Amino acid sequence: MEKGGSAKRKASQMPEFEDKKFTRPLQKRVKTSQPKPKPEPEHLEVEEEPRNLKDLWKSAFPVMTSWWELDRLYSKFDWDFSNLEREFVQGGKLHHEIHGENNKKNVYVFVTTEPHIVEGPPSYKCESIPVVVAISSLSPPSQELAYKITDLSRPGGREEAIIPMKEMKMGWIPYIPMDKRDAQVERLTKHSLKIYYLGCKQRKAALERLERGRYLKIQYSVPYIVDHNSVEEENEQDFEVELPAAEHAREEQKEARRPAFAKMREEMARELALAKNMRIYKFYPVQTPRTPPVEKKLAKINNYCRDADEVF
């Protein structure tokens, strides 16, 4: 009886031992084969990189923009110019202009506004859309402003002129990307500062207190960008007019005028070379659910700047 009982106990114990031995590795496999905490790498891949040029378009003084539109321009809509930022990244057009084979070029940025109809019939609605103009050039594309003012509130209110930027306290200011703003000033060399924006050194409060004629000039002044085609035409026309007159003048008058002609030729040649090496890019804001649509994108910028070579 004891032998039978002990055999029975051994037989009953064996399956329990084997069952434990069999189930333990299965539990381990279940634990190790569950890759549930793995969505994190996917989330990291989708995450946007730091946008170091995000405020570039806001840094530039918006030309051709009324005072009352300035605050609305930045607060009413969250305009997205990530298309501009992308062109400064490796593979982009502006990155190539700065860091390509001809890496002596800088990029000069100014902002303007265009009226666009954002809602169709029956109720039409117009909004001022910010537009960024980026110019790649070996040197500043212009140190002059052009303006045309029609102010019917005063006699002789029509005025058109070309003036130095300094006269309006405006100029090209180096743009420092957001990731370099903690760097020491001496480390920011000319080689690292390749982007410039058109800035106005007068504060907004001071602008609002200016005499009406002066603030209209600032408000409606735009960079005067030379068109190389028009320079060639002007060059031909000027010499067609001037040279015949010089032929009939006295010898001493001819001699006196030669230095002036030489200087004019030199200046025109410089402007022509600069204009031919210049590329103009125009950027409209990217369409987002928070911004109105922009149906028409035009290459034209204004009457004092040639049309853009590319529109984004």
C-alpha positions as CSV (number, residue, x, y, z in Angstrom):
1,M,0.0,0.0,0.0
2,E,2.8,2.4,0.8
3,K,4.6,1.7,-2.4
4,G,1.5,2.2,-4.4
5,G,0.7,5.4,-2.5
6,S,4.2,6.8,-2.9
7,A,4.2,6.0,-6.6
8,K,0.9,7.7,-6.9
9,R,2.2,10.8,-5.1
10,K,5.3,10.9,-7.4
11,A,3.1,10.5,-10.5
12,S,0.8,13.3,-9.3
13,Q,3.8,15.6,-8.5
14,M,5.5,15.2,-11.9
15,P,2.9,17.0,-14.0
16,E,2.8,19.9,-11.5
17,F,6.6,20.3,-11.8
18,E,6.6,19.9,-15.5
19,D,3.7,22.4,-15.8
20,K,5.6,25.0,-13.8
21,K,8.7,24.5,-15.8
22,F,6.7,24.9,-19.0
23,T,4.7,28.0,-18.1
24,R,7.6,30.1,-16.7
25,P,9.4,30.7,-20.0
26,L,6.1,31.5,-21.7
27,Q,5.5,34.4,-19.2
28,K,9.0,35.7,-20.0
29,R,8.4,35.6,-23.7
30,V,5.1,37.5,-23.4
31,K,6.8,40.2,-21.4
32,T,9.8,40.6,-23.7
33,S,7.7,40.5,-26.9
34,Q,5.5,43.5,-26.0
35,P,7.0,46.6,-27.6
36,K,4.4,49.0,-26.2
37,P,6.6,51.8,-25.1
38,K,7.9,52.2,-28.7
39,P,5.7,55.0,-29.9
40,E,8.2,57.5,-28.4
41,P,10.8,57.3,-31.3
42,E,8.0,57.7,-33.8
43,H,6.8,60.9,-31.9
44,L,10.4,62.2,-31.9
45,E,10.7,61.8,-35.7
46,V,7.5,63.7,-36.3
47,E,8.5,66.5,-33.9
48,E,9.5,69.8,-35.7
49,E,13.1,71.0,-35.5
50,P,13.7,74.3,-33.8
51,R,12.6,77.1,-36.2
52,N,15.6,79.5,-35.8
53,L,14.3,81.9,-38.5
54,K,10.7,82.0,-37.3
55,D,10.7,85.7,-36.5
56,L,12.7,86.8,-39.6
57,W,9.7,88.2,-41.4
58,K,8.5,90.0,-38.3
59,S,11.9,91.7,-37.8
60,A,11.7,93.6,-41.1
61,F,9.9,96.9,-41.3
62,P,6.7,96.5,-43.4
63,V,6.9,99.0,-46.2
64,M,3.8,100.2,-48.1
65,T,1.7,99.5,-45.0
66,S,-0.6,102.0,-43.2
67,W,0.0,102.7,-39.5
68,W,-3.5,101.4,-38.6
69,E,-2.7,98.1,-40.2
70,L,0.6,97.5,-38.4
71,D,-0.8,95.9,-35.2
72,R,-3.4,93.9,-37.1
73,L,-0.7,92.6,-39.4
74,Y,0.9,90.6,-36.5
75,S,-2.1,90.0,-34.2
76,K,-5.1,89.2,-36.4
77,F,-3.7,86.1,-38.1
78,D,-0.8,83.7,-37.2
79,W,1.0,84.0,-40.6
80,D,3.2,81.1,-41.4
81,F,6.4,81.7,-43.5
82,S,7.9,78.2,-43.0
83,N,8.4,78.1,-46.8
84,L,10.9,81.0,-46.4
85,E,12.7,79.2,-43.6
86,R,13.0,76.0,-45.6
87,E,14.8,77.8,-48.4
88,F,17.6,78.7,-45.9
89,V,18.1,75.0,-45.0
90,Q,20.5,72.8,-46.9
91,G,19.0,72.0,-50.3
92,G,17.0,75.3,-50.4
93,K,17.5,78.1,-53.0
94,L,18.6,80.7,-50.5
95,H,21.0,78.2,-48.7
96,H,22.6,77.6,-52.1
97,E,22.9,81.4,-52.7
98,I,24.8,81.8,-49.4
99,H,26.8,78.6,-49.2
100,G,27.0,77.4,-52.8
101,E,30.0,77.7,-55.1
102,N,29.6,81.5,-55.1
103,N,29.3,81.9,-51.3
104,K,30.0,85.6,-51.2
105,K,26.3,86.5,-51.6
106,N,24.1,87.7,-48.7
107,V,20.3,87.7,-48.6
108,Y,18.5,91.0,-48.0
109,V,14.9,90.8,-46.8
110,F,12.1,93.3,-46.7
111,V,8.4,92.9,-46.1
112,T,5.4,94.6,-47.8
113,T,1.7,94.0,-47.9
114,E,-0.8,93.3,-50.6
115,P,-4.6,93.6,-50.5
116,H,-6.3,90.3,-51.3
117,I,-10.0,89.4,-51.5
118,V,-10.3,86.5,-49.1
119,E,-14.1,86.0,-49.3
120,G,-16.1,85.8,-52.5
121,P,-19.7,86.9,-53.3
122,P,-22.1,87.9,-52.0
123,S,-20.1,89.6,-49.3
124,Y,-16.6,90.5,-50.4
125,K,-13.9,90.8,-47.8
126,C,-10.4,92.2,-48.3
127,E,-7.3,91.6,-46.1
128,S,-3.8,92.9,-46.2
129,I,-1.5,89.9,-46.7
130,P,2.2,90.2,-45.7
131,V,4.6,89.3,-48.4
132,V,8.4,88.7,-47.9
133,V,10.9,89.7,-50.6
134,A,14.3,88.0,-50.3
135,I,17.1,89.3,-52.6
136,S,20.4,87.5,-53.0
137,S,23.2,89.9,-53.8
138,L,26.9,90.4,-53.5
139,S,26.3,93.7,-51.7
140,P,23.2,95.6,-50.5
141,P,20.8,95.8,-53.4
142,S,20.1,99.4,-52.7
143,Q,20.9,102.2,-50.3
144,E,18.0,104.3,-51.6
145,L,14.3,104.5,-51.0
146,A,11.7,105.5,-53.6
147,Y,8.3,106.9,-52.8
148,K,5.2,108.3,-54.5
149,I,2.7,110.1,-52.3
150,T,-0.7,111.4,-53.1
151,D,-1.9,113.4,-50.1
152,L,-5.1,115.3,-51.1
153,S,-5.3,116.9,-47.6
154,R,-2.7,119.5,-48.5
155,P,-1.9,121.6,-51.6
156,G,0.8,120.1,-53.8
157,G,0.2,116.8,-52.1
158,R,1.6,114.8,-55.0
159,E,5.2,113.9,-54.6
160,E,7.6,111.4,-56.0
161,A,11.3,111.1,-55.2
162,I,14.3,108.9,-54.6
163,I,16.1,109.5,-51.3
164,P,18.9,107.9,-49.2
165,M,17.8,105.3,-46.7
166,K,19.7,107.2,-43.9
167,E,17.4,110.2,-44.4
168,M,14.5,108.1,-43.2
169,K,16.6,106.3,-40.5
170,M,16.3,103.1,-42.4
171,G,18.9,100.6,-43.5
172,W,19.9,96.9,-43.8
173,I,20.4,95.3,-40.3
174,P,22.1,91.9,-39.7
175,Y,19.6,89.2,-38.6
176,I,20.8,86.9,-35.9
177,P,19.1,83.5,-35.9
178,M,17.3,82.5,-32.6
179,D,19.8,79.8,-31.8
180,K,22.8,82.3,-31.9
181,R,21.4,85.1,-29.9
182,D,23.1,84.0,-26.7
183,A,26.5,84.0,-28.5
184,Q,29.0,86.7,-27.7
185,V,28.9,89.6,-30.2
186,E,32.6,89.2,-31.2
187,R,31.9,85.6,-32.3
188,L,29.3,86.8,-34.8
189,T,31.6,87.5,-37.7
190,K,30.7,88.8,-41.2
191,H,30.9,85.2,-42.4
192,S,28.2,84.0,-39.9
193,L,25.9,87.0,-40.5
194,K,24.6,86.4,-44.1
195,I,21.0,87.6,-43.7
196,Y,20.0,91.2,-43.5
197,Y,16.5,92.8,-43.1
198,L,15.3,96.3,-43.8
199,G,14.8,98.0,-40.5
200,C,13.6,101.4,-39.3
201,K,15.5,102.8,-36.3
202,Q,12.7,105.1,-35.2
203,R,10.5,103.7,-32.6
204,K,6.8,103.3,-33.3
205,A,5.8,105.9,-30.7
206,A,8.2,108.4,-32.4
207,L,6.8,107.5,-35.8
208,E,3.3,108.3,-34.7
209,R,4.4,111.8,-33.6
210,L,6.2,112.7,-36.8
211,E,5.0,115.5,-39.1
212,R,2.5,114.1,-41.6
213,G,4.6,114.6,-44.7
214,R,7.6,112.8,-43.1
215,Y,5.6,109.8,-41.8
216,L,3.9,109.4,-45.2
217,K,7.4,109.1,-46.8
218,I,8.4,106.4,-44.3
219,Q,5.1,104.6,-44.6
220,Y,5.2,104.5,-48.4
221,S,8.9,104.3,-49.1
222,V,10.3,101.1,-50.7
223,P,13.8,100.0,-51.6
224,Y,14.8,101.3,-55.0
225,I,16.0,98.1,-56.7
226,V,17.7,98.8,-60.1
227,D,16.6,96.7,-63.0
228,H,19.6,95.8,-65.3
229,N,17.4,96.0,-68.4
230,S,16.3,99.6,-67.5
231,V,19.9,100.5,-66.7
232,E,21.1,99.4,-70.1
233,E,18.2,101.4,-71.7
234,E,19.0,104.5,-69.6
235,N,22.7,104.2,-70.5
236,E,21.9,104.2,-74.2
237,Q,19.4,107.1,-73.9
238,D,21.7,109.2,-71.8
239,F,24.6,109.0,-74.2
240,E,22.4,109.5,-77.2
241,V,21.2,112.8,-75.7
242,E,24.4,114.0,-74.1
243,L,27.1,113.2,-76.8
244,P,25.6,115.2,-79.7
245,A,25.3,118.2,-77.4
246,A,29.0,117.7,-76.4
247,E,30.0,117.6,-80.1
248,H,28.7,121.2,-80.6
249,A,30.2,122.5,-77.3
250,R,33.6,124.2,-77.0
251,E,36.7,122.1,-76.5
252,E,37.1,123.2,-72.9
253,Q,33.5,122.2,-72.1
254,K,34.1,118.8,-73.6
255,E,37.2,118.4,-71.4
256,A,35.2,119.6,-68.3
257,R,32.5,117.0,-69.0
258,R,34.7,114.0,-69.5
259,P,35.2,113.3,-65.8
260,A,31.5,113.5,-65.2
261,F,30.8,111.0,-68.1
262,A,33.5,108.7,-66.8
263,K,32.1,108.7,-63.3
264,M,28.6,108.1,-64.8
265,R,29.8,105.2,-66.9
266,E,31.6,103.7,-63.9
267,E,28.5,104.0,-61.7
268,M,26.2,102.5,-64.4
269,A,28.7,99.6,-64.9
270,R,28.7,98.9,-61.2
271,E,24.9,99.0,-60.9
272,L,24.6,96.8,-64.0
273,A,27.0,94.1,-62.7
274,L,25.2,94.2,-59.3
275,A,21.7,93.9,-60.9
276,K,22.7,91.0,-63.2
277,N,24.1,89.0,-60.2
278,M,21.0,89.6,-58.2
279,R,18.1,87.1,-57.7
280,I,14.8,88.1,-56.3
281,Y,12.5,85.6,-54.5
282,K,8.9,86.4,-53.3
283,F,7.2,84.5,-50.5
284,Y,3.5,84.4,-49.7
285,P,2.4,82.9,-46.4
286,V,1.7,79.2,-46.3
287,Q,-2.0,78.2,-46.2
288,T,-3.1,77.0,-42.7
289,P,-6.5,76.5,-41.1
290,R,-5.8,79.7,-39.1
291,T,-5.1,82.0,-42.1
292,P,-7.2,83.2,-45.1
293,P,-6.5,81.7,-48.5
294,V,-4.3,83.5,-51.1
295,E,-5.7,82.8,-54.5
296,K,-3.4,84.9,-56.7
297,K,0.4,84.9,-56.3
298,L,2.1,87.5,-58.5
299,A,5.7,88.1,-59.5
300,K,5.2,91.8,-59.5
301,I,6.5,93.6,-56.3
302,N,6.1,97.3,-56.9
303,N,7.0,100.0,-59.5
304,Y,10.5,100.6,-58.0
305,C,11.6,97.0,-58.0
306,R,11.7,94.5,-60.8
307,D,9.6,91.4,-60.8
308,A,10.6,88.4,-58.7
309,D,12.5,85.6,-60.4
310,E,10.7,83.0,-58.4
311,V,7.4,83.0,-56.4
312,F,6.7,80.7,-53.4
